[in-house]
Structure formats: structure tokens, C-alpha cells
Amino acid sequence: MIPEEQLTEIKTYLEKAECPLFFFDDDNDGLCSYVLFRQFTGKGYGVPIKAHPALDITLLNKVEEHRPDYIFVLDKPLITQEFIDRVSVPVIWLDHHPLVHLNHVLYFNPKKQHPDEVSSTTYWAYKIVGGKLWIAVLGAVSDWTIPDYFHEFEKQYPDLTNGKSTAPDLLFNSRFGELCRMFSFLTKGRTGDVKKRIKHILNVQEPYEVLDKTTKEGTYLFEESEKINLVYRDLLKKALSTPLQGNLLVFTYPQSDISLTADLSNELLYKNPGKVILVGREKEGNIHMSLRSDSVAVNTILERILPYVDGYGGGHTYAVGASVKITDFALFVEHLQKEISRQ
């Protein structure tokens, strides 16, 4: 748990900020954390970090462009020391991934107090500033966790939960899961399109606006997500027809502007419990992939494999992202199969 005095400290920085700049991971947890903070401050600029494993100096142009007085980093597992050293304003980093050690950054992570803590970044953002309950639950459940305020949400929106109480069942067997998928799709594609969609998300008051297209904002977001959904359903159909290799399912697809590896791997795991799922996307000579399991510590396996290939990666115990050169992908899968067989 993050101590109460530290949560108050983060809130104080948000209240002081006149021109905050928010960097956030481009998944639902990062997005919802940003939405809660941005709606609380009523000011600032958000930058979804796409195709970058870390917040690094390639994004200094955003700092120079917006000239913030505070920088907030949400749900991003890595920041380079060089980035921290090159900015002249406080950097407040709220995250829940494995701990890292950097100088001159205000770093808040529940794993400092409890190494096995799994609560999402959205959970902590909501504890800090409050805000829309459905946004707070959407970010947490999308990260496969059930927050302690879920029962309050269930009472307010019983028709959305369909009586489901676990994250996987909510994600794949409820109307709320449909909303989670829509929001995930809205972070896909070209950065300019994503930023436009996020501006609309900030103005949505209730989930039904999107699900039932009851407002102009909600209709726009529904239609934008549906464009991505068509691509997703086609890829999912192909992935589901891919034969298992023992306890491993490997599915890759050609280069595309849309990264759906995390979404596909999550649903494939739900439909193939007990298996290890690898979904990869070809891009510029690399395979960018998502690895998932409900029983095998894929983060540990990844650490063992990376020294043998040209690549990088990391994440949570049962969900990681990685990238390797296409020329090393077959070797990566070979090592992965060997590691799985040892479990």
C-alpha cells in the first residue's frame, strides 16, 4: 500500500501545478489514471506513450513544447535517468510495475511497501483524487484486478456487471467488458487519432453514452472503437484457429498501424486457461509481443530468455511485453518452449 501521507503529497503536487504535463501508458490503466488526474486538475496536457518501452529523451520535445511546471508519469514501468536529468521541473512518477531505482524523481509505487501488491495505477489515482467511479473501475478491471470500491460500482451499475465478480468474467462476459474493450481500442492507431478520442473521453459523464450512443461524444467514441473492433475480430478468429504447441499458443500477424497484441493475448488466455499465450506483431524488423499466463511466471521466464536473443522486455508476473529481432524470434520461441516444459 502507498501510505496515506504520500497520497496526500501527490494530490498537493496536482493542486500546485499550473501547467502540468502528463505522460501515461497507452493502455486502459494508463488512460484512466490520466483521465482521473486531468479531470481533477482541469488543466494540463496529456501524452500517451506509444511504441516506447520507456519514457526517454525522444519525448523531451513534448517538455520543450508545453513548458510544464510539473511532470506526472502514470503507469509507465521505465523512465531513463537521462530523461530525468534533462528536465528542470519536478517529475512525479506513479506506477505499480516492478521497482526501479532512479535519482531525482518523486517515485510512488505500492511495491515499495509490499512487493506482492498488484493494485493498478488507476486504483491509486482514484484514492488520490476521487472522480468518476466507472472510470476508476474500468482502469482497474482492465488490469485484471478487482478494486475494493467495486461493490459500490456494482450497486450503481448492476446491468453492466451481469452478476460477474472476477476480472476475466467481467472483461469477456459482461456489458462492462464491452466498454473496457472499446476504451482499449480507442488508444490504438495513429497518435493524432488517439489524442482526439481522449479529448472526447474527458467529456463523457456516464458509460451509457458510449455503450448506447446516447450523446454526440459517446456516438463518436463508439464508432471509432468499432473501426478497430473489425480488425480485432478478424485477427482473433485467425488466432483461435492456430494449433497449440503443447502448452504454448503462438500467433503473429504482419506489420500494422494497430497494436492489438495485449488485447488478443488476454482473450486467448481466457479461452485457453492453463496455457501460455504469445501474440506478436511484425514491425520494422522486430516482433513486438505480449506474453500471458494464468499459472506460469512469464516475467521470470522472459528474464532467462533475453540474454540469448537481441531484444528487451518486462512487466508483471503473468503478463509481459517484449520485442526481439525477427531473425531471433524462432530462437526465442524455442527457449520459451524449453522453459515452459520445466515448469
C-alpha positions in Angstrom: 0.0 0.0 0.0 1.1 3.5 -0.6 1.0 5.4 2.7 -1.8 8.0 3.1 0.7 10.8 3.6 2.3 10.0 0.2 -1.1 10.0 -1.5 -1.7 13.5 0.0 1.7 14.6 -1.2 0.8 13.6 -4.8 -2.5 15.4 -4.5 -0.7 18.5 -3.3 1.5 18.5 -6.4 -1.6 18.3 -8.6 -3.1 21.2 -6.8 0.0 23.3 -7.1 0.5 22.6 -10.8 -0.4 25.5 -13.1 0.7 23.8 -16.3 1.1 20.0 -15.7 2.3 17.6 -18.3 1.0 14.0 -18.1 2.8 11.1 -19.7 0.9 7.9 -19.5 1.0 4.3 -20.8 -1.4 3.7 -23.7 -3.5 1.0 -22.1 -6.7 1.4 -20.1 -4.8 1.6 -16.8 -2.7 4.4 -18.0 -5.6 6.1 -19.8 -7.9 6.0 -16.8 -5.2 7.2 -14.4 -4.7 10.2 -16.7 -8.5 10.9 -17.1 -8.9 11.0 -13.3 -5.9 13.3 -12.8 -6.8 15.6 -15.7 -10.4 15.9 -14.7 -9.3 16.8 -11.2 -6.8 19.5 -12.2 -9.0 20.8 -15.1 -5.7 21.8 -16.8 -2.6 20.4 -18.4 -1.7 18.3 -21.5 -1.6 14.5 -21.8 0.8 12.4 -23.9 0.1 8.7 -24.4 3.4 6.9 -24.7 3.1 4.6 -27.8 5.7 2.3 -29.1 8.3 3.3 -26.4 9.3 0.7 -23.7 10.5 3.7 -21.6 9.9 7.4 -21.2 13.2 8.6 -22.7 14.8 11.6 -24.3 13.0 11.1 -27.5 10.0 12.7 -25.7 11.9 15.7 -24.5 10.3 17.7 -27.3 7.0 17.4 -25.5 8.5 19.0 -22.5 10.0 21.8 -24.6 6.7 22.3 -26.4 4.5 22.6 -23.3 6.9 24.0 -20.8 5.3 22.4 -17.7 5.9 23.3 -14.1 5.3 19.7 -13.0 5.5 16.4 -15.0 3.4 13.4 -13.9 4.2 9.9 -15.2 1.4 7.3 -14.9 1.6 3.5 -15.3 4.9 3.6 -17.1 7.3 0.9 -16.0 10.5 2.6 -17.1 12.0 6.1 -17.2 15.5 6.7 -18.3 17.9 8.6 -15.9 18.9 10.7 -18.9 15.3 11.9 -19.3 15.1 12.9 -15.6 18.4 14.7 -15.8 17.4 16.7 -18.8 14.3 18.2 -17.3 14.3 21.1 -14.9 10.9 20.6 -13.2 9.7 18.0 -10.6 8.8 14.6 -12.0 6.1 12.7 -10.1 6.0 9.1 -11.1 3.0 6.9 -10.0 3.4 3.3 -11.0 2.8 -0.3 -9.9 5.3 -2.3 -12.0 8.5 -3.9 -10.6 10.6 -1.4 -8.7 13.4 0.5 -10.4 15.9 2.9 -8.9 16.4 6.4 -10.3 17.8 9.7 -8.9 15.9 13.0 -8.7 12.4 11.6 -9.3 9.5 11.5 -6.9 8.6 7.9 -7.2 5.4 6.4 -5.8 4.9 2.6 -6.1 2.9 0.3 -3.7 5.6 -2.4 -4.2 8.0 -0.3 -2.1 5.9 -1.2 1.0 4.5 -4.5 -0.2 6.4 -6.3 -3.0 3.5 -8.6 -3.9 1.0 -5.7 -4.2 -0.9 -6.0 -7.6 -3.3 -3.0 -7.4 -3.5 -0.9 -10.6 -2.2 2.6 -11.1 -5.8 3.7 -11.7 -6.6 2.4 -8.2 -4.1 4.7 -6.6 -5.1 7.7 -8.8 -8.7 7.2 -7.6 -7.5 7.0 -4.0 -5.7 10.3 -4.5 -8.3 12.4 -6.3 -11.5 10.5 -6.5 -13.5 11.2 -9.6 -15.9 9.1 -11.8 -16.3 5.7 -10.2 -16.9 3.9 -13.5 -13.6 5.3 -14.9 -11.8 4.1 -11.7 -13.3 0.6 -12.1 -12.6 0.4 -15.8 -8.9 1.1 -15.4 -8.6 -1.4 -12.5 -10.6 -4.3 -14.1 -8.8 -3.8 -17.4 -5.6 -4.5 -15.5 -7.2 -7.8 -14.2 -7.8 -6.6 -10.7 -10.9 -6.0 -8.6 -10.6 -2.9 -6.5 -12.1 -2.5 -3.1 -14.6 0.0 -4.4 -16.1 -2.4 -6.9 -19.1 -3.2 -4.8 -20.1 0.4 -4.9 -19.9 0.3 -8.7 -21.9 -2.9 -8.8 -24.7 -1.2 -6.9 -24.8 1.8 -9.3 -24.5 -0.2 -12.5 -25.9 -3.7 -11.9 -26.9 -4.1 -15.6 -23.3 -3.6 -16.7 -21.8 -6.3 -14.5 -24.2 -9.1 -15.2 -23.5 -10.6 -11.8 -19.9 -11.2 -12.7 -17.3 -10.6 -9.9 -13.9 -11.6 -11.3 -11.9 -9.5 -13.7 -11.8 -12.1 -16.5 -15.5 -12.8 -16.4 -16.3 -9.1 -16.3 -14.0 -8.4 -19.3 -15.3 -11.2 -21.5 -18.9 -11.8 -20.3 -20.5 -8.5 -19.4 -21.6 -5.2 -20.9 -18.9 -3.5 -18.8 -16.3 -5.7 -20.5 -17.6 -4.4 -23.9 -16.9 -0.9 -22.6 -13.4 -1.9 -21.4 -12.7 -3.3 -24.9 -14.0 -0.1 -26.6 -11.7 2.1 -24.4 -8.7 -0.1 -25.2 -9.4 0.1 -28.9 -9.6 3.9 -28.6 -5.9 4.0 -27.6 -4.9 2.2 -30.8 -3.7 3.6 -34.1 -2.2 6.9 -35.0 -1.2 9.2 -32.2 -3.2 12.1 -33.6 -6.4 10.0 -33.7 -5.8 8.7 -30.2 -5.4 12.3 -28.8 -8.6 13.4 -30.5 -10.5 10.4 -29.0 -9.1 11.1 -25.5 -10.4 14.7 -25.7 -13.9 13.2 -26.2 -13.4 10.7 -23.4 -12.7 13.6 -21.0 -16.2 14.9 -21.7 -18.1 11.7 -21.2 -20.1 11.6 -18.0 -21.7 8.1 -18.0 -20.7 4.8 -19.6 -24.1 4.5 -21.3 -23.1 7.5 -23.5 -20.7 5.2 -25.3 -22.4 1.8 -24.9 -25.8 3.1 -26.1 -24.6 6.1 -28.2 -26.8 8.5 -26.3 -24.7 11.6 -26.8 -22.6 13.1 -29.6 -19.4 12.3 -27.7 -20.4 8.8 -27.0 -21.5 8.1 -30.5 -18.2 9.3 -31.9 -16.3 7.1 -29.5 -18.4 4.0 -30.2 -17.9 4.4 -34.0 -14.2 5.0 -33.6 -13.8 1.8 -31.4 -15.9 -0.2 -33.9 -13.3 0.6 -36.7 -10.6 -1.1 -34.6 -13.0 -3.9 -33.5 -13.4 -5.1 -37.1 -9.7 -5.6 -37.3 -9.6 -7.2 -33.9 -12.4 -9.8 -34.6 -10.6 -10.8 -37.8 -7.3 -11.4 -36.0 -9.0 -13.2 -33.1 -10.7 -15.6 -35.5 -7.3 -16.4 -37.0 -5.6 -16.7 -33.6 -8.3 -19.1 -32.3 -7.7 -21.4 -35.3 -3.9 -21.6 -34.5 -3.0 -25.0 -33.2 -1.4 -25.2 -29.8 2.2 -26.3 -29.4 1.8 -28.3 -26.2 1.0 -25.7 -23.6 2.0 -22.8 -25.8 0.0 -20.9 -28.3 2.0 -18.7 -30.7 0.2 -16.3 -33.0 1.8 -13.5 -35.1 0.5 -11.1 -37.6 2.0 -8.7 -40.2 3.0 -5.1 -39.7 0.1 -2.8 -38.9 -0.5 0.6 -37.5 -2.6 -1.0 -34.9 -1.1 -2.9 -32.0 -3.6 -5.5 -30.6 -1.2 -8.0 -29.1 -2.2 -7.3 -25.5 -5.9 -7.4 -26.2 -5.6 -10.6 -28.2 -3.3 -12.3 -25.7 -5.7 -11.6 -22.8 -8.8 -13.0 -24.6 -6.8 -16.0 -25.9 -5.7 -16.8 -22.3 -9.3 -16.5 -21.1 -10.3 -19.1 -23.8 -7.2 -21.3 -23.2 -6.8 -21.4 -19.4 -3.6 -23.1 -18.2 -1.7 -22.3 -21.4 1.0 -19.8 -22.2 0.0 -17.3 -24.9 2.3 -15.4 -27.2 0.9 -12.9 -29.6 3.4 -10.9 -31.8 3.2 -8.2 -34.4 5.9 -7.7 -37.0 7.2 -4.1 -37.1 10.4 -2.8 -38.7 12.4 -6.0 -38.4 11.2 -6.9 -35.0 8.4 -8.9 -33.4 6.7 -6.9 -30.7 4.8 -9.3 -28.5 2.6 -9.9 -25.4 3.1 -12.9 -23.3 0.3 -14.1 -20.9 -0.3 -17.0 -18.5 -2.6 -17.7 -15.5 -0.2 -20.0 -13.8 3.4 -19.6 -15.2 5.6 -16.7 -14.1 6.3 -15.4 -17.6 8.3 -12.4 -16.3 10.9 -14.8 -14.8 10.9 -16.9 -18.0 11.5 -13.8 -20.1 14.4 -12.8 -17.9 16.0 -16.1 -18.6 15.5 -15.9 -22.3 16.6 -12.4 -23.1 20.3 -13.0 -22.7 20.1 -15.4 -25.7 18.4 -13.0 -28.1 18.6 -9.5 -29.4 15.6 -7.9 -27.6 14.1 -6.4 -24.5 11.0 -6.7 -22.3 9.4 -6.8 -18.9 6.2 -6.4 -17.0 4.1 -8.2 -14.4 4.4 -11.8 -13.1 1.8 -13.3 -15.5 1.7 -10.6 -18.2 4.7 -9.1 -20.0 5.6 -7.3 -23.2 8.7 -7.9 -25.2 10.4 -7.3 -28.5 13.0 -9.3 -30.4 14.6 -9.2 -33.8 12.6 -11.2 -36.4 15.8 -13.2 -37.0 15.9 -14.2 -33.4 12.1 -15.0 -33.0 12.4 -18.7 -33.7 15.2 -19.0 -31.1 13.0 -17.0 -28.6 10.1 -19.5 -29.1 12.5 -22.4 -28.8 13.8 -21.2 -25.5 10.2 -20.4 -24.4 9.1 -23.9 -25.0 12.0 -25.3 -23.1 11.3 -23.0 -20.1 7.6 -24.0 -20.1 8.4 -27.7 -20.1 10.5 -27.1 -17.0 7.5 -25.7 -15.0 
